[in-house]
Amino acid sequence: MPDTGNIPSFDMRRNYARVEGEIKEALDRVLSSAQFILGPEVAAFENEAAGYLETRRAVSTASGTDALLLALMALGVKPGDEVITTPFSFFATASCVSRLGARIVFADVEPDSYNISMERAREAATERTRAFIPVHLFGQMCSLEEITEFMASRNIAVAEDCAQAFGAHRTRGGAIARAGVWGDMGCFSFFPTKNLGAFGDAGMISCASDALADRVAKLRAHGSSSSYLHDEVGVNSRMDAIQAAILRVRLRHVETWAEERRNVARRYNLLFAERDLYEHVTPPAETDGNRHTYHQYVVRAKRRDELSAFMSERGIATRVYYPLALHLQPCFAYLGYGKGDFPVAEKLTGEVLALPMFPELTMPEQERVVGAMAEFYRS
Ligand SMILES: Cc1ncc(COP(=O)(O)O)c(C=O)c1O
């Protein structure tokens, strides 16, 4: 790879070049089958994904947003219910709750992992709480071991938001347990830039029981279990066979790519030390027992906005996930939250910066990224 020119946040083309032959073969198979929505290709992907995750069943959806919505529908979340989640996430984590007329109850995050604080989540539980959505942000799992028992003892369902965490895991009782198998359901996004990405929108729900999987499968097809008979009102949220075929190919490589991302993260950490940057930049913490899959490599940086502009002038892309905490979004003003309610999340919105991160990112490119940061902090 050249060591001049722009460095993107994510480069799909480099990844595609590694699997182009396999993908074209898979696409050919779907085109000649002439079966484009659900069907055997989608069923095969669901089985393979369930096998990888070691979950009971996996049911695909049209997007990660729909996965969250359908999970809450299947759990029976309704107006008047409360759902606890993090204010530091992508919009869809919270919007699925309000779309069902339930009340979003936010709980603040931890400064090091950026994930929701289990203590704050516990404190937020009331007798109206129906579900808890922990988000495994940026590719690192929340520490769910105790909270799942606590929530179960209160009859509160756990729907993990695994949109950014396909392949992440924690150790539990000496064995690994992947994101998506800790709660009642795990909601995945296969948006193209995700660690397991399709070539369009796609999503999936991992389900701990057949009953939940059957219910989601019905709800994603207009609430219908047999042709033109509708037991309830569902939505249209089915996976395309083309996306399933692509995902089946990419699933075979997802472990290699996760390890490559971890190498990229290790190299960043070393380069920060080499350049004496730790005083200005705090790298993401990998908490005990976790395999972080670095969907994003997000640092906390002093003078973040100036740094980002400086990098951009040098052709290095950086991103801010997320510039505004969810409780301060105009559409959620009706909830009555205000500035200062979730101080950790609010502070993070002013400090976080995602550096270029993808499996194929080269050492010379990373040296340029960190070199530019060193130059900025020297100035
Ligand atoms: C944490 C989180 N939740 C939910 C979603 C929604 O997924 P999708 O874009 O596939 O609808 C995303 C996607 O960006 C996400 O990052």
The ligand as a Tripos MOL2 file, in Angstrom:
@<TRIPOS>MOLECULE
LIG
   16    16     1     0     0
SMALL
NO_CHARGES

@<TRIPOS>ATOM
      1 C1        -24.9870    0.1060   18.1410 C.3       1 LIG1
      2 C2        -25.8340    0.0000   16.9090 C.ar      1 LIG1
      3 N1        -27.1150   -0.3980   17.0260 N.ar      1 LIG1
      4 C3        -27.9160   -0.5340   15.9550 C.ar      1 LIG1
      5 C4        -27.4680   -0.2660   14.6810 C.ar      1 LIG1
      6 C5        -28.4160   -0.3620   13.5350 C.3       1 LIG1
      7 O1        -28.0050   -1.2360   12.5310 O.3       1 LIG1
      8 P1        -28.4130   -0.9990   10.9880 P.3       1 LIG1
      9 O2        -27.6090    0.1370   10.4850 O.co2     1 LIG1
     10 O3        -28.0430   -2.3020   10.3470 O.co2     1 LIG1
     11 O4        -29.8590   -0.7470   10.9430 O.co2     1 LIG1
     12 C6        -26.1530    0.1250   14.5000 C.ar      1 LIG1
     13 C7        -25.6530    0.3790   13.1390 C.2       1 LIG1
     14 O5        -24.9080    1.2140   12.8040 O.2       1 LIG1
     15 C8        -25.3080    0.2790   15.6310 C.ar      1 LIG1
     16 O6        -24.0410    0.6740   15.5110 O.3       1 LIG1
@<TRIPOS>BOND
     1     1     2 1
     2     2     3 ar
     3     2    15 ar
     4     3     4 ar
     5     4     5 ar
     6     5     6 1
     7     5    12 ar
     8     6     7 1
     9     7     8 1
    10     8     9 2
    11     8    10 1
    12     8    11 1
    13    12    13 1
    14    12    15 ar
    15    13    14 2
    16    15    16 1
@<TRIPOS>SUBSTRUCTURE
     1 LIG1         1 GROUP 0 **** ****
